[in-house]
Amino acid sequence: MAFMKKKELDKVFEGGEGVSVIGPEAFFQGAVNAKGSIRIDGRMEGSISDATVVIIGEKGRIKGDVNADGIVIGGEVTGNLCAASFTELLATCAVKGDIRTGKIVIEEGAAFDGRCSMIKDAGKTAEPRPAKKDEEEDE
């Protein structure tokens, strides 16, 4: 089961909203404040914030936090994810970090190393939570 079918994803990228793409041969370092959607097929070191939908393709690699309304991951992410509406971890993904989200789908074969917490009011923007003092001491 997936939250966004291929046709819906295509509409996101063809619907006239701002769309940014980091292609397969690209490397980006720094913070991205995306007011539309963004697709990562290359490598990125840095954070993504304020995006509508973030899609990390199978060959996409991110080292940094991602904050968006929806997140779909097919590649690798090392960092925390915060999605107000939904998060999808596809079978090809590897995620190392904590997830805060309204809804989540984890396909069989996906690798996830971290904690997951559900946001009660998914209509509100998700904000990353700092680790509690107890959690910091455990690590």
C-alpha positions in Angstrom: 0.0 0.0 0.0 1.3 3.4 -0.9 0.0 6.9 0.0 1.0 8.4 -3.4 0.4 6.4 -6.6 2.7 7.1 -9.6 -0.1 9.2 -11.3 -0.4 11.3 -8.1 3.4 11.8 -8.0 3.4 12.8 -11.7 0.7 15.4 -10.9 2.9 16.9 -8.2 5.7 17.4 -10.7 3.5 18.5 -13.6 0.9 20.5 -11.6 2.5 23.9 -12.0 3.8 24.2 -8.5 7.5 25.0 -8.0 9.6 21.8 -8.5 13.3 21.4 -7.9 15.4 18.4 -9.0 18.9 17.4 -8.0 19.9 15.1 -10.9 21.8 11.8 -10.7 25.2 13.3 -11.5 24.7 16.3 -9.1 26.1 16.9 -5.7 24.6 19.6 -3.5 25.9 20.9 -0.2 23.8 23.3 1.9 20.3 24.0 3.1 17.3 24.0 0.8 14.1 25.9 1.6 11.8 24.5 -1.0 8.3 26.2 -1.3 7.3 23.5 -3.8 8.3 19.9 -4.2 11.8 18.5 -4.7 13.2 15.3 -6.1 16.7 14.1 -5.2 18.3 11.6 -7.5 21.9 12.7 -6.8 23.8 13.4 -3.5 23.0 16.0 -1.0 24.6 17.1 2.3 22.4 19.5 4.2 18.8 20.0 5.2 15.5 20.4 3.3 12.7 22.4 4.8 9.2 23.8 4.0 8.8 21.4 1.0 5.4 20.1 -0.2 6.7 16.7 -1.2 10.3 15.4 -1.0 11.1 12.4 -3.2 14.4 10.6 -2.8 14.9 8.4 -5.8 16.6 4.9 -5.6 20.0 6.4 -6.3 19.4 9.5 -4.2 21.5 10.0 -1.1 20.9 12.6 1.7 23.0 13.4 4.8 20.8 15.9 6.7 17.3 16.5 8.1 14.2 16.6 5.9 11.0 18.6 6.8 8.1 18.5 4.4 4.4 17.8 4.2 5.1 14.4 2.6 8.2 12.3 2.1 8.8 9.3 -0.2 12.2 7.6 0.1 13.7 5.1 -2.4 17.3 5.8 -1.7 19.4 6.5 1.4 18.9 9.1 4.1 21.1 9.7 7.2 19.2 12.3 9.2 15.8 12.9 10.9 12.6 13.1 8.9 9.6 15.2 9.8 6.5 14.9 7.6 3.2 16.5 8.6 1.1 14.3 6.4 2.8 11.1 5.3 6.1 9.2 4.9 6.7 6.3 2.6 9.8 4.1 2.9 10.1 2.1 -0.3 11.6 -1.4 -0.5 14.9 0.0 -1.9 15.5 2.6 0.9 17.9 2.8 3.8 17.0 5.3 6.5 19.2 6.0 9.6 17.4 8.6 11.8 14.2 9.4 13.6 10.9 9.9 11.9 7.9 12.1 13.0 4.9 11.8 10.7 1.2 11.7 10.4 1.0 8.4 8.5 3.7 5.9 7.5 4.1 3.0 5.1 7.2 0.8 5.3 7.5 -1.6 2.4 8.9 -5.0 2.9 12.7 -4.8 2.3 13.1 -1.2 3.5 15.9 -0.6 6.0 15.0 1.7 8.9 17.3 2.3 11.9 15.7 4.9 14.3 12.6 5.8 16.2 9.2 6.7 14.8 6.6 8.8 16.4 3.2 9.7 15.0 1.9 13.3 14.9 -1.6 13.5 16.4 -2.8 16.4 14.3 -1.3 15.7 10.9 -2.8 18.9 9.5 -0.3 21.0 11.4 3.3 21.5 10.3 5.6 19.0 11.9 8.5 20.4 13.8 11.6 18.4 14.7 11.8 17.7 18.5 15.1 18.0 20.3 16.2 14.8 22.1 15.2 14.5 25.7 18.0 14.5 28.3 17.3 10.8 29.0 17.6 9.9 25.3 20.9 11.8 25.0 22.4 9.9 27.9 21.3 6.5 26.4 23.3 7.2 23.2 
